[in-house]
């Protein structure tokens, strides 16, 4: 029961530092809401310029569909040709659509204007998505118009989207952001635990106590794990209540995955704290690690895009497994039978990091 006094001491140390308490409990909520609106792949209100050189009536109907989609903001419509490249260079518009009369073929089929779409490729991701939206709007208009004339299209595709039918990027990014915030807060405060005792010269008090090394280790790590779980619960509530992200799976599996993940991240934080000689040094190591974890987690970019030579870094990154699991629980409603392989890999990583961390902690204690 002696370990309970150390756990109590750690909680008192946390609550005594009001700025740290704010960072742990209030800042994650603010960050999740802020990132939820900013970190998105959705495009809305893309500024568009239109050059209408056609004489047909189809052009105005296509323009109305583009304006009514809510995805584009038509800045200007010109009846004379302009320097499109110069317009894009100015940055006032991100896309320019040029309508021209079609070449006459003599065939008795509906004649639609020739359409040229010029996009600012500086932001390649947004340009690619915008191009897909443009093509979809134009294609749907032509198909609807052909059907209205009593002509059945040869092929008409109708994709059926599962799990995220509205294609809301926040449904995909939100759960991942919860996992990242859990990592940031937990790793930062854990990496300061031992090195703070060194700087305050109170580490000797712990060493001469009757606590065994593993009790000191658990007493230092456990409060941080509880704080991390509390942060995750707050994050899940914000994701569900604020952003209306559905939770289709069992939250018990999320809790189980988070506990195994915390074993890995707490051990890694303790390892940083053991080897650091100052709090500034431990914060530097933590920040570098967090950036690496996030870049290799699949949060922003698909893991399939990572070069083959770097895939092994993904395999040993615990955050990549948590991000994948939490998304499957939120969006797909998957049970443990679908992701038990990822959970076992996460458990293996946690076991290896914990073993290395405890071994080095014992060496530190015995000095």
N, C-alpha and C positions, 0 to 999 in steps of 0.2 A: 504493500500500500504506500510505500515511500515514494513511489513514482508519481502518485497523485499530487504530492506537494510540488514536484517539479512541473507537472502539467499546469497546476494552478498558477505557479510563478510565471510560466510562459504566457498564459492568458492575461495575467495582470500586466506583464510587460507590453503586450499588444494593446490593451485598453488604455494604458498610461500614455501612449503616444497617439494623440488625437489626429495628427496629420496622417499617420499610418492607418488608423481606423477609418478615416474618410476614404483613403485610397482603396481599402479592402471592401468596404460595404457600399459606398455611394458612387465612387468612380466607375465601377463595373457597369452599373445601371446606365449611367450617362454615356459610357463608351459603347455599350451595346445598342442603345437607341441611336447614337450618332452614326456608328458604323452600319447599322441596319439601313439607314437612309442613303449613306454614301457609297458603301461597298456593294454595288449592284451592277448587274450586266444588262438591266433593262434600259432601253433608250426611249425618251419621251421629248416631245417638243424640239425635235431636230430642226434647226433653221434651214429652210429650203428656198431656192430661187427657181423660177420657172420661166423658160423662154418658149413661147407658143408661136411657132411659125406655120402651123397647120390651118386649114380652112374648114375642116370637118367639125361635126358636133360632138364626136366622141371625146375630144380633148377636154372639153369643159366638164363632162361627166366623170372622167378619170381624175381631173383636178379636184372635183368635189369629194370624191372618195378618199383621196389623199388627205384633204383638209379635215374630213370628218372622222378620220381614223384615230385622232388623238395622239398620234406618234410624231407628227411633223407640224412645224409652224411655218406656213408659207409667208415669206417676207416680202416677196415682190413677184409680179407677173409682167413680163415684157413681151411686146409683139415684134420687137426688132432683135436681131442677133447681137450678142455682146461677146466680149472676150471672157470666156468661161474660166480659163486658167487664172486670169487676173482677179476675177470675182472670188475664186476660192482662196487665193493668196491673201486677200484682205481679211478673210476670216469672218465676214458678216454672215456667210452661209456655209453649211457643211456639205451641201449637195445642190446640184443644178440639174434640172430635168428639161431636156430640149425635145419639143414635139415638132415633127415635120410631116408633110403630106407623103403618103406612101407612093411608091412607083406603081404606075398603072400596069396591070397585067392582062386586062381584058376578060378575066374570069369573073363569073357571077357569084362572088363570095363577099361577105362584109369586108369593107376596107377600113382598116384601123391605122392610126398615125404611126409613123416610125418614131420610136422613143429612145433617146440616148440619156443615160443616167451617169452624171459625172460626180464622183465622190472625193472628198478630202481624205486621202489615205494616211495622213499623219497619225490619226487614231485608227489603227487597222481593225481593232475589235468592233468599235462602234460602226465603222464603215461597212464591215461585213454583215453585221446585223441589219443595218439600214437597207443594204442592197437586197437582202432576203425579204424584208418587209415590202419594199417597192415592187419587187417581182411578184410577190403574193397578191398585192392589191391589183396590179395590172392583169395578172393571170385570171383572178377571180372575176374581174369586170368583163373580160373577153368571154369567159365561159358562160357567165350569166346572160350576156348579150346574145350569144349564139343560141342558147336554150330558149330565150324569149322569141327568137325567130323560127322556132320549131325544128332546129337542127340539133340532133343529139351528138354531143362530143364523143369522139372515138374512145378517149381515156379520160377519166376524171378520178383523181386520187382524193381520198378523205382520211387523213391520218387521225388516229385515235391515241391521245396522250394519257398515259396512266400516272398516278401518284402526284402529279403536279399539273393538272389539266389547264390551269390558267397561266402556266409558265412564269409564275412569280419568282424572281430571282431571290427574294428575301426568304422564301421557303427553303431554298437550297443553301443560301449563305448564312442564315440566322443560326441554325444549329452548330455550324462550324465556328461561328464567332463565339458562341458560348464555350466551346472547347478551348479556343485560343485564350479567352479571358481567364478561364480556369488555370491555364498554364502560366500566364503572365503573373497573376497575383501570387499563386502558390510558389512558383520558382523564385520570385524576387524575395519574398519574406523568409523563405527557407534558407536561401543562400546567405542570409545575414545572421542566422541564428548562432552559429559557433564563432564566426569571426567577430561578432559584436561582443561576445564574452571575452575574446582575446583582447580587444581594444579597451574594454572597460576593466580589464585585469581581474575579472571575476571567475575566469575559467578554473583557477586553482581551487576555488571554493567547491566547485562541482567535483573536481578530481579527488579531493580529500574527504568527500562525503562517503557515506556507506552505500551509495548507489552503484550498482554494477554498470559496466560499459553499455550493455544493451538497454538498461533502464534509462540511462542518460540519453541514448540515441532515440528511443521511443518517446521519452518525455519531451524531447525537442521537436520531433517530427509530427507527433500526433496532433497537437493543437493547430499546426499549420494545415494538416489534412482536414480537420473539422472546419476550419475557416474556408478552405477550398470548396468543400461540399456545400457549405452555406452559400458561397458565391455562385456555385452552379445552380442551386435551387432558385436563387434570385434571378439568374440569367434565364432559366427555363420559364419562369413566371412572366418575365418581361417579353420573351419571345412569343409566348402563347397569348397573353392578354393584350399586349401593345400592338404586336405585328400580326396577330391572328394566324400564327403558324400552327397547323394541325399536328397533334401528337397521335399517331395511329398505333404505336407499339406500346409495350409494357414498360413503364418507367422503372420498374424494379431492375430490368436488364440494363437500363441506363445507369442506375446507381451502382450496380455490380461492376460495370465497365469503368465507371469513374473511380471506384475504389482501387481497382487493379492499376489503372493509369496513375493514380496518385501515389501508389507505392513506387512506381518508376520515377516520377517527377520529383517526389520528396527526397528519394535517395540520391538523385542527381543533384538536387539543390544542396543537400548535406555534403556531398562530395566537393562541390564548389566551395562551400564554406570552410571545409577542412583545409583545402589547399590554398585558400586566399589569405593574404597577410593584412588586408584592410577591407573595409566595407566598400570602398570605391572600386577596388579590384574585383570583388565578388559581383558587384552590380555590372561591371563591364563584361565579365564572363557570362553572366545571366542574360544580358541583352544580346550578346553575340549568339548564344545558344537559342534564344527565343526566335530571333530572325531566321536562323537556319531551320529550326523546327517548322515554322510557318511556311517557308518557301518550299519545303519538301513534304508538306502535309496534304496537298491537293485541295487546299481551301480556295485558292484563287485560280489555279490552272490545273487541268486534268493531269493525273499522274502518268497517263499514257504518253504525254508530251515530253517527259523527262528522258534525257538520253540514256541509252542502255548502260553506259559505263557508270552512271550515277544512281542506277536503280537500287544498288545495295544500300545506299544511304537512306532511301525510303523504307527499306526493309527493317532498318534498326531505329527508325524514328517512331517513338511511341505515339506522337500526336497524329500521325497519318492513320493509325488504326482507330483512335478515338473519334476522329472526324468522320471516318467512313461508318463506324458503328452508330454514332449519334444521328447521322443522316438517314440511315436505314430504319432506325427506330421511329424517327419523326415522320418521314415521308412514306415509307413502304410498309411500316407496321411489322417488320421482320422480327421473328423470335430468335432465340439463341441457336436454334437449329440451322439458321441461315448464316450466322456470322461467328459460329463457335471457333472456326479456324483463325479468324482475326483475334478473337479473345484469347485463344491459346498462345498465339504469337506475342500478344501484348503481355500476357502473364510471364512468358519466357524472358522477354526484355526486362520486365520488372524484377524478376528473380536475379538475373545477371547483374543489373545495376545495383540492386540492394546488396548483393553479396560483395561486390567490389567496394561499395560505400561503407558497409559495416567492417570489412577487413581493414580499410584505411583508417576508419575511426578508432578501431582497437589499437592500431599502430600509433595513432596520434595520442591516445590516452596513455599508452605505456611509455611515452618519451619522458 
